Amino acid sequence: MNFAAFAVLVVFGLVGLAAVGVQGDRRGGLLWLQAVIPLALAISIVFGFFLWLATDGWQLLIGQL
């Protein structure tokens, strides 16, 4: 998985979170959104890293070692 595909996943995740946050803001859920965005970014980065390792990343890592 290349960086562009990973960036697309992150952007789609943030757009989805923004949509959920707008709905939550109507009920006063803005603080919840501010807490969820860093968590979702961290999860998406970790998930993207493992997805990268599952495809061809492990070969690149072994090549660097």
MMTF fields as JSON, N, C-alpha, C and O atoms, coordinates in Angstrom:
{
  "mmtfVersion": "1.0.0",
  "mmtfProducer": "UNKNOWN",
  "numBonds": 259,
  "numAtoms": 260,
  "numGroups": 65,
  "numChains": 1,
  "numModels": 1,
  "chainsPerModel": [1],
  "groupsPerChain": [65],
  "chainIdList": ["A"],
  "bondAtomList": [4, 2, 8, 6, 12, 10, 16, 14, 20, 18, 24, 22, 28, 26, 32, 30, 36, 34, 40, 38, 44, 42, 48, 46, 52, 50, 56, 54, 60, 58, 64, 62, 68, 66, 72, 70, 76, 74, 80, 78, 84, 82, 88, 86, 92, 90, 96, 94, 100, 98, 104, 102, 108, 106, 112, 110, 116, 114, 120, 118, 124, 122, 128, 126, 132, 130, 136, 134, 140, 138, 144, 142, 148, 146, 152, 150, 156, 154, 160, 158, 164, 162, 168, 166, 172, 170, 176, 174, 180, 178, 184, 182, 188, 186, 192, 190, 196, 194, 200, 198, 204, 202, 208, 206, 212, 210, 216, 214, 220, 218, 224, 222, 228, 226, 232, 230, 236, 234, 240, 238, 244, 242, 248, 246, 252, 250, 256, 254],
  "bondOrderList": [1, 1, 1, 1, 1, 1, 1, 1, 1, 1, 1, 1, 1, 1, 1, 1, 1, 1, 1, 1, 1, 1, 1, 1, 1, 1, 1, 1, 1, 1, 1, 1, 1, 1, 1, 1, 1, 1, 1, 1, 1, 1, 1, 1, 1, 1, 1, 1, 1, 1, 1, 1, 1, 1, 1, 1, 1, 1, 1, 1, 1, 1, 1, 1],
  "groupList": [{"groupName": "MET", "atomNameList": ["N", "CA", "C", "O"], "elementList": ["N", "C", "C", "O"], "formalChargeList": [0, 0, 0, 0], "bondAtomList": [1, 0, 2, 1, 3, 2], "bondOrderList": [1, 1, 2], "singleLetterCode": "M", "chemCompType": "L-PEPTIDE LINKING"}, {"groupName": "ASN", "atomNameList": ["N", "CA", "C", "O"], "elementList": ["N", "C", "C", "O"], "formalChargeList": [0, 0, 0, 0], "bondAtomList": [1, 0, 2, 1, 3, 2], "bondOrderList": [1, 1, 2], "singleLetterCode": "N", "chemCompType": "L-PEPTIDE LINKING"}, {"groupName": "PHE", "atomNameList": ["N", "CA", "C", "O"], "elementList": ["N", "C", "C", "O"], "formalChargeList": [0, 0, 0, 0], "bondAtomList": [1, 0, 2, 1, 3, 2], "bondOrderList": [1, 1, 2], "singleLetterCode": "F", "chemCompType": "L-PEPTIDE LINKING"}, {"groupName": "ALA", "atomNameList": ["N", "CA", "C", "O"], "elementList": ["N", "C", "C", "O"], "formalChargeList": [0, 0, 0, 0], "bondAtomList": [1, 0, 2, 1, 3, 2], "bondOrderList": [1, 1, 2], "singleLetterCode": "A", "chemCompType": "L-PEPTIDE LINKING"}, {"groupName": "VAL", "atomNameList": ["N", "CA", "C", "O"], "elementList": ["N", "C", "C", "O"], "formalChargeList": [0, 0, 0, 0], "bondAtomList": [1, 0, 2, 1, 3, 2], "bondOrderList": [1, 1, 2], "singleLetterCode": "V", "chemCompType": "L-PEPTIDE LINKING"}, {"groupName": "LEU", "atomNameList": ["N", "CA", "C", "O"], "elementList": ["N", "C", "C", "O"], "formalChargeList": [0, 0, 0, 0], "bondAtomList": [1, 0, 2, 1, 3, 2], "bondOrderList": [1, 1, 2], "singleLetterCode": "L", "chemCompType": "L-PEPTIDE LINKING"}, {"groupName": "GLY", "atomNameList": ["N", "CA", "C", "O"], "elementList": ["N", "C", "C", "O"], "formalChargeList": [0, 0, 0, 0], "bondAtomList": [1, 0, 2, 1, 3, 2], "bondOrderList": [1, 1, 2], "singleLetterCode": "G", "chemCompType": "PEPTIDE LINKING"}, {"groupName": "GLN", "atomNameList": ["N", "CA", "C", "O"], "elementList": ["N", "C", "C", "O"], "formalChargeList": [0, 0, 0, 0], "bondAtomList": [1, 0, 2, 1, 3, 2], "bondOrderList": [1, 1, 2], "singleLetterCode": "Q", "chemCompType": "L-PEPTIDE LINKING"}, {"groupName": "ASP", "atomNameList": ["N", "CA", "C", "O"], "elementList": ["N", "C", "C", "O"], "formalChargeList": [0, 0, 0, 0], "bondAtomList": [1, 0, 2, 1, 3, 2], "bondOrderList": [1, 1, 2], "singleLetterCode": "D", "chemCompType": "L-PEPTIDE LINKING"}, {"groupName": "ARG", "atomNameList": ["N", "CA", "C", "O"], "elementList": ["N", "C", "C", "O"], "formalChargeList": [0, 0, 0, 0], "bondAtomList": [1, 0, 2, 1, 3, 2], "bondOrderList": [1, 1, 2], "singleLetterCode": "R", "chemCompType": "L-PEPTIDE LINKING"}, {"groupName": "TRP", "atomNameList": ["N", "CA", "C", "O"], "elementList": ["N", "C", "C", "O"], "formalChargeList": [0, 0, 0, 0], "bondAtomList": [1, 0, 2, 1, 3, 2], "bondOrderList": [1, 1, 2], "singleLetterCode": "W", "chemCompType": "L-PEPTIDE LINKING"}, {"groupName": "ILE", "atomNameList": ["N", "CA", "C", "O"], "elementList": ["N", "C", "C", "O"], "formalChargeList": [0, 0, 0, 0], "bondAtomList": [1, 0, 2, 1, 3, 2], "bondOrderList": [1, 1, 2], "singleLetterCode": "I", "chemCompType": "L-PEPTIDE LINKING"}, {"groupName": "PRO", "atomNameList": ["N", "CA", "C", "O"], "elementList": ["N", "C", "C", "O"], "formalChargeList": [0, 0, 0, 0], "bondAtomList": [1, 0, 2, 1, 3, 2], "bondOrderList": [1, 1, 2], "singleLetterCode": "P", "chemCompType": "L-PEPTIDE LINKING"}, {"groupName": "SER", "atomNameList": ["N", "CA", "C", "O"], "elementList": ["N", "C", "C", "O"], "formalChargeList": [0, 0, 0, 0], "bondAtomList": [1, 0, 2, 1, 3, 2], "bondOrderList": [1, 1, 2], "singleLetterCode": "S", "chemCompType": "L-PEPTIDE LINKING"}, {"groupName": "THR", "atomNameList": ["N", "CA", "C", "O"], "elementList": ["N", "C", "C", "O"], "formalChargeList": [0, 0, 0, 0], "bondAtomList": [1, 0, 2, 1, 3, 2], "bondOrderList": [1, 1, 2], "singleLetterCode": "T", "chemCompType": "L-PEPTIDE LINKING"}],
  "groupTypeList": [0, 1, 2, 3, 3, 2, 3, 4, 5, 4, 4, 2, 6, 5, 4, 6, 5, 3, 3, 4, 6, 4, 7, 6, 8, 9, 9, 6, 6, 5, 5, 10, 5, 7, 3, 4, 11, 12, 5, 3, 5, 3, 11, 13, 11, 4, 2, 6, 2, 2, 5, 10, 5, 3, 14, 8, 6, 10, 7, 5, 5, 11, 6, 7, 5],
  "groupIdList": [1, 2, 3, 4, 5, 6, 7, 8, 9, 10, 11, 12, 13, 14, 15, 16, 17, 18, 19, 20, 21, 22, 23, 24, 25, 26, 27, 28, 29, 30, 31, 32, 33, 34, 35, 36, 37, 38, 39, 40, 41, 42, 43, 44, 45, 46, 47, 48, 49, 50, 51, 52, 53, 54, 55, 56, 57, 58, 59, 60, 61, 62, 63, 64, 65],
  "secStructList": [7, 7, 2, 2, 2, 2, 2, 2, 2, 2, 2, 2, 2, 2, 2, 2, 2, 2, 2, 2, 2, 2, 2, 2, 2, 2, 6, 6, 7, 2, 2, 2, 2, 2, 2, 2, 2, 2, 2, 2, 2, 2, 2, 2, 2, 2, 2, 2, 2, 2, 2, 2, 0, 0, 0, 0, 0, 2, 2, 2, 2, 2, 2, 2, 7],
  "xCoordList": [0.853, 0.0, 0.896, 1.766, 0.677, 1.519, 0.95, -0.137, 1.696, 1.315, 0.034, -0.753, -0.191, -1.398, -2.659, -3.65, -2.62, -3.782, -4.019, -5.165, -2.943, -3.075, -3.651, -4.493, -3.2, -3.72, -5.211, -5.966, -5.634, -7.065, -7.865, -8.948, -7.347, -8.052, -8.185, -9.241, -7.119, -7.16, -8.174, -8.94, -8.178, -9.106, -10.543, -11.389, -10.839, -12.201, -12.613, -13.758, -11.68, -11.991, -12.301, -13.222, -11.536, -11.779, -13.093, -13.801, -13.421, -14.703, -15.861, -16.846, -15.746, -16.786, -16.907, -18.014, -15.768, -15.812, -16.415, -17.146, -16.112, -16.679, -18.189, -18.908, -18.677, -20.128, -20.772, -21.829, -20.131, -20.658, -20.592, -21.501, -19.513, -19.348, -20.366, -20.809, -20.747, -21.763, -23.088, -23.811, -23.41, -24.638, -24.554, -25.532, -23.366, -23.205, -23.213, -23.608, -22.776, -22.712, -24.104, -24.279, -25.076, -26.459, -26.933, -27.789, -26.368, -26.727, -25.657, -25.669, -24.735, -23.677, -22.537, -21.917, -22.252, -21.225, -19.893, -19.112, -19.617, -18.383, -17.157, -16.134, -17.235, -16.101, -15.813, -14.658, -16.875, -16.699, -15.937, -15.064, -16.262, -15.592, -14.116, -13.257, -13.821, -12.431, -11.618, -10.408, -12.264, -11.556, -11.41, -10.45, -12.349, -12.352, -11.394, -10.815, -11.213, -10.382, -8.938, -8.428, -8.249, -6.884, -6.866, -5.96, -7.867, -7.942, -8.141, -7.501, -9.024, -9.266, -8.039, -7.743, -7.32, -6.087, -5.06, -4.414, -4.921, -3.962, -4.348, -3.493, -5.637, -6.086, -5.871, -5.433, -6.18, -6.021, -4.555, -4.217, -3.67, -2.242, -1.726, -0.984, -2.119, -1.673, -2.249, -1.544, -3.534, -4.168, -3.512, -3.262, -3.236, -2.573, -1.182, -0.755, -0.464, 0.88, 0.826, 1.627, -0.12, -0.228, -0.717, -0.314, -1.577, -2.022, -0.85, -0.718, -0.003, 1.194, 2.136, 2.715, 2.288, 3.129, 2.545, 3.288, 1.225, 0.58, 0.758, 0.72, 0.949, 1.081, 2.543, 2.997, 3.289, 4.678, 5.625, 6.824, 5.13, 5.969, 7.021, 8.128, 6.693, 7.669, 8.881, 9.996, 8.678, 9.821, 10.712, 11.938, 10.095, 10.882, 11.642, 12.797, 10.982, 11.659, 12.837, 13.905, 12.652, 13.739, 14.884, 16.057, 14.535, 15.558, 16.36, 17.554, 15.719, 16.427, 17.297, 18.313, 16.915, 17.696, 18.858, 19.66],
  "yCoordList": [-1.177, 0.0, 1.238, 1.389, 2.097, 3.286, 4.413, 4.296, 5.482, 6.583, 7.262, 7.709, 7.346, 8.015, 7.263, 7.88, 5.94, 5.157, 5.321, 5.402, 5.37, 5.573, 6.949, 7.09, 7.966, 9.32, 9.386, 10.08, 8.672, 8.644, 8.021, 8.506, 6.944, 6.328, 7.302, 7.387, 8.03, 8.985, 10.096, 10.487, 10.599, 11.68, 11.204, 11.916, 10.002, 9.487, 9.297, 9.562, 8.839, 8.685, 10.02, 10.109, 11.058, 12.377, 12.975, 13.628, 12.756, 13.259, 12.574, 13.221, 11.281, 10.559, 11.05, 11.204, 11.295, 11.817, 13.216, 13.553, 14.022, 15.371, 15.303, 16.083, 14.378, 14.229, 13.794, 14.299, 12.857, 12.427, 13.575, 13.748, 14.36, 15.472, 16.567, 17.192, 16.812, 17.828, 17.397, 18.216, 16.118, 15.625, 15.7, 16.04, 15.378, 15.426, 16.847, 17.079, 17.816, 19.205, 19.764, 20.649, 19.269, 19.724, 19.358, 20.03, 18.288, 17.882, 18.269, 17.792, 19.126, 19.552, 18.561, 18.42, 17.874, 16.848, 17.287, 16.45, 18.591, 19.074, 18.606, 18.293, 18.55, 18.08, 16.615, 16.191, 15.849, 14.45, 14.341, 13.485, 15.203, 15.173, 15.535, 14.924, 16.522, 16.919, 15.799, 15.715, 14.955, 13.832, 12.673, 11.907, 12.535, 11.377, 11.552, 10.57, 12.781, 12.98, 12.507, 11.778, 12.885, 12.347, 10.829, 10.16, 10.294, 8.843, 8.166, 7.155, 8.719, 8.13, 8.257, 7.35, 9.373, 9.515, 8.463, 7.843, 8.272, 7.28, 5.882, 5.114, 5.551, 4.229, 4.047, 2.985, 5.087, 4.957, 4.847, 4.124, 5.562, 5.456, 4.054, 3.463, 3.53, 2.186, 1.144, 0.232, 1.286, 0.34, 0.417, -0.608, 1.634, 1.798, 1.199, 0.616, 1.338, 0.767, -0.752, -1.358, -1.376, -2.826, -3.296, -4.358, -2.513, -2.843, -2.753, -3.576, -1.748, -1.603, -2.782, -3.303, -3.2, -4.361, -5.618, -6.482, -5.723, -6.917, -7.005, -8.102, -5.889, -5.93, -6.079, -7.196, -4.981, -5.084, -4.375, -4.307, -3.855, -3.109, -3.955, -3.479, -5.21, -6.054, -6.317, -6.44, -6.406, -6.605, -5.363, -5.472, -4.193, -2.962, -2.836, -2.408, -3.213, -3.145, -4.106, -3.749, -5.316, -6.29, -5.798, -6.003, -5.151, -4.608, -3.506, -3.366, -2.714, -1.645, -2.2, -1.598, -3.322, -3.92, -4.665, -5.255],
  "zCoordList": [0.0, 0.0, 0.0, 0.859, -0.951, -1.02, -0.154, 0.411, -0.067, 0.821, 0.369, 1.203, -0.944, -1.45, -1.019, -0.629, -1.091, -0.665, 0.835, 1.28, 1.61, 3.037, 3.342, 4.23, 2.609, 2.81, 2.481, 3.162, 1.45, 1.1, 2.231, 2.558, 2.839, 3.967, 5.132, 5.759, 5.418, 6.525, 6.235, 7.117, 5.008, 4.651, 4.752, 5.293, 4.236, 4.33, 5.79, 6.158, 6.614, 8.027, 8.695, 9.508, 8.357, 8.942, 8.455, 9.221, 7.183, 6.671, 7.383, 7.737, 7.59, 8.324, 9.758, 10.274, 10.405, 11.767, 11.811, 12.742, 10.809, 10.775, 10.634, 11.259, 9.816, 9.655, 10.965, 11.343, 11.655, 12.954, 13.957, 14.769, 13.898, 14.83, 14.621, 15.584, 13.372, 13.105, 13.706, 14.273, 13.587, 14.201, 15.721, 16.387, 16.272, 17.714, 18.244, 19.387, 17.416, 17.852, 18.093, 18.931, 17.383, 17.601, 19.0, 19.575, 19.539, 20.9, 21.906, 23.04, 21.501, 22.403, 22.488, 23.543, 21.401, 21.435, 20.86, 20.409, 20.866, 20.254, 21.031, 20.423, 22.346, 23.133, 22.833, 22.812, 22.6, 22.246, 20.926, 20.782, 19.965, 18.669, 18.819, 18.183, 19.655, 19.849, 20.496, 20.29, 21.264, 21.873, 20.896, 20.985, 19.966, 19.085, 17.906, 17.442, 17.411, 16.218, 16.432, 15.582, 17.527, 17.706, 17.851, 17.354, 18.533, 18.69, 17.336, 17.046, 16.51, 15.192, 14.301, 13.522, 14.408, 13.629, 14.044, 13.199, 15.342, 15.823, 15.355, 14.915, 15.448, 15.019, 13.523, 13.082, 12.734, 11.286, 10.897, 9.959, 11.612, 11.312, 11.639, 10.855, 12.791, 13.175, 12.214, 11.781, 11.885, 10.96, 9.584, 8.95, 9.129, 7.839, 7.839, 6.842, 8.961, 9.051, 8.958, 8.246, 9.678, 9.619, 8.253, 7.779, 7.625, 6.273, 5.3, 4.394, 5.499, 4.671, 4.885, 3.931, 6.145, 6.426, 5.793, 5.328, 5.773, 5.231, 3.721, 3.165, 3.052, 1.6, 1.205, 0.956, 1.142, 0.724, 1.672, 1.402, 2.754, 3.678, 4.36, 4.616, 4.661, 5.362, 4.487, 4.995, 3.176, 2.281, 2.276, 2.249, 2.301, 2.341, 3.655, 3.675, 4.76, 6.06, 6.117, 6.614, 5.616, 5.63, 4.738, 5.053, 3.629, 2.747, 3.415, 3.152, 4.28, 4.98, 6.109, 6.458, 6.672, 7.745, 7.137, 7.86]
}
